[in-house]
Amino acid sequence: MSDTALRDEPNGGSSDTVDIDLDWLTLEDGESILWASTPHRYSVVPAFIVGIPLSLVLIGLPVLAAAYLQYRNTNYVVTNRGLYSKRGILSRDVQQIGFDKVQNTSYSQSALGSSFGYGSVDVSTAGGSGVELQFRSIPDPASVQELIAREVDRRQGSERDSTAEDDVLNEILRELTAIRRAVTDGSERSRGESARDGDGGAERAPPTGDGASVERPSTDTRPSTDEP
């Protein structure tokens, strides 16, 4: 893989052709690489400018070696899910940020970087303090920043669509719940009115005659003790 691989090829991206070791990168299911790069090869020029004269007294050799090893062991990756940065010569320092956390992106170029076509992309996250991740001295930083911004917008747009769909479903659920409650309340009122009508319509035994009490004959059969 070349040191720059972008879905929308950046200007000058093909000028850097070294193999990138991405064995450190573990992708999730459905995750694919959109862009990957090492720092631009010309980003080591300042180190060589300083290191070559000092190499005459052996001080510049460590400077040159450190600059080269840092160049070869630094990788930057953009996938369809987020951003990855790997640094380290003897150890690995891997940083990952998902697009859902990206708040702001920007790029910058020094005078030398503008001349040679490289610069840095800064990424800030929501709730973070300052720049959380930086792609340093990468080729064509403007195109990389545009790619990141586009993926962030796409991700946030998908989340907005999902939120809108959830709001619609919740509104439908509320309406159905209200209709069900209204139907249930109506049924209960109807049963209550039917029960009251049944109690009030029960027949009662009418009074005899004009409401006067009826004198019933005595049922006492004991003989009378009154003398004639």
WODA-V217566 format. One record per residue. N is the residue number from 1. SS is DSSP state (2 for helix, 1 for strand, 0 for the rest). PSI is psi in whole degrees, -180 to 180 (* if undefined). NEAR is the number of other ideal C-beta (glycine too) atoms within 8 Angstrom. Layout:
{{N SS PSI NEAR} {N SS PSI NEAR}}
This chain:
{{1 0 137 7} {2 0 165 11} {3 0 -5 13} {4 1 118 14} {5 1 114 9} {6 1 141 12} {7 0 -45 5} {8 0 102 6} {9 0 127 6} {10 0 159 12} {11 0 129 7} {12 0 8 8} {13 2 -28 14} {14 2 -2 8} {15 2 -15 7} {16 0 112 13} {17 0 86 6} {18 0 156 9} {19 0 140 6} {20 0 129 11} {21 0 108 6} {22 0 27 10} {23 0 -23 4} {24 0 -16 9} {25 0 126 10} {26 0 117 4} {27 0 148 7} {28 0 170 6} {29 0 131 3} {30 0 0 5} {31 0 134 8} {32 0 153 7} {33 1 127 11} {34 1 -31 10} {35 1 143 12} {36 1 144 13} {37 1 154 15} {38 0 174 11} {39 0 155 13} {40 0 140 12} {41 2 -30 9} {42 2 -5 8} {43 2 -15 13} {44 2 -1 11} {45 2 -45 9} {46 2 -39 8} {47 2 -37 11} {48 2 -35 10} {49 2 -38 7} {50 2 -41 10} {51 2 -35 13} {52 2 -48 9} {53 2 -37 7} {54 2 -17 10} {55 2 -17 11} {56 2 -26 6} {57 2 21 6} {58 0 2 6} {59 0 -31 8} {60 2 -19 14} {61 2 -46 9} {62 2 -34 7} {63 2 -46 12} {64 2 -43 13} {65 2 -42 8} {66 2 -41 10} {67 2 -43 12} {68 2 -45 9} {69 2 -36 9} {70 2 -39 11} {71 2 -44 12} {72 2 -24 8} {73 0 16 10} {74 0 126 11} {75 1 145 15} {76 1 136 13} {77 1 139 13} {78 1 124 13} {79 1 -178 12} {80 0 3 7} {81 0 -25 7} {82 1 -165 8} {83 1 144 15} {84 1 142 13} {85 1 131 13} {86 1 124 15} {87 1 166 8} {88 0 138 8} {89 0 -57 7} {90 0 -26 3} {91 0 170 5} {92 0 133 7} {93 1 101 7} {94 1 131 8} {95 1 138 8} {96 1 137 8} {97 1 126 12} {98 1 153 8} {99 2 -26 12} {100 2 -16 7} {101 2 -11 8} {102 1 127 15} {103 1 -39 7} {104 1 147 6} {105 1 149 12} {106 1 162 7} {107 1 157 12} {108 1 153 8} {109 0 135 9} {110 0 177 7} {111 2 -42 5} {112 2 -40 8} {113 2 -39 14} {114 2 -35 9} {115 2 -39 6} {116 2 -4 10} {117 0 34 12} {118 1 164 14} {119 1 -169 13} {120 1 147 13} {121 1 126 14} {122 1 137 11} {123 1 125 15} {124 1 148 11} {125 1 160 11} {126 0 128 6} {127 0 -5 3} {128 0 169 8} {129 0 104 2} {130 0 -157 5} {131 1 124 7} {132 1 -28 8} {133 1 142 11} {134 1 128 9} {135 1 107 13} {136 1 134 8} {137 1 43 9} {138 1 155 16} {139 1 141 14} {140 0 65 13} {141 2 -28 15} {142 2 -43 9} {143 2 -37 12} {144 2 -42 17} {145 2 -39 12} {146 2 -41 8} {147 2 -47 14} {148 2 -46 14} {149 2 -38 9} {150 2 -42 8} {151 2 -36 12} {152 2 -45 11} {153 2 -40 8} {154 2 -43 8} {155 2 -46 10} {156 2 -33 10} {157 2 -41 8} {158 2 -39 8} {159 2 -38 9} {160 2 -42 8} {161 2 -42 8} {162 2 -40 8} {163 2 -40 8} {164 2 -42 8} {165 2 -40 8} {166 2 -39 8} {167 2 -41 8} {168 2 -45 8} {169 2 -40 8} {170 2 -39 8} {171 2 -42 8} {172 2 -42 8} {173 2 -41 8} {174 2 -41 8} {175 2 -43 8} {176 2 -39 8} {177 2 -41 8} {178 2 -41 8} {179 2 -44 8} {180 2 -41 8} {181 2 -39 8} {182 2 -42 8} {183 2 -42 8} {184 2 -45 8} {185 2 -40 8} {186 2 -40 8} {187 2 -41 8} {188 2 -39 8} {189 2 -40 8} {190 2 -42 8} {191 2 -37 8} {192 2 -42 8} {193 2 -39 8} {194 2 -40 8} {195 2 -40 8} {196 2 -40 8} {197 2 -38 8} {198 2 -40 8} {199 2 -37 7} {200 2 -20 6} {201 0 5 6} {202 0 136 6} {203 0 139 4} {204 0 150 4} {205 0 124 4} {206 0 151 4} {207 0 154 5} {208 0 136 5} {209 0 -137 6} {210 0 20 3} {211 0 -3 4} {212 0 150 6} {213 0 147 3} {214 0 129 6} {215 0 120 4} {216 0 143 4} {217 0 147 4} {218 0 143 4} {219 0 10 4} {220 0 120 4} {221 0 7 3} {222 0 145 4} {223 0 148 3} {224 0 142 4} {225 0 3 3} {226 0 133 4} {227 0 149 2} {228 0 * 2}}
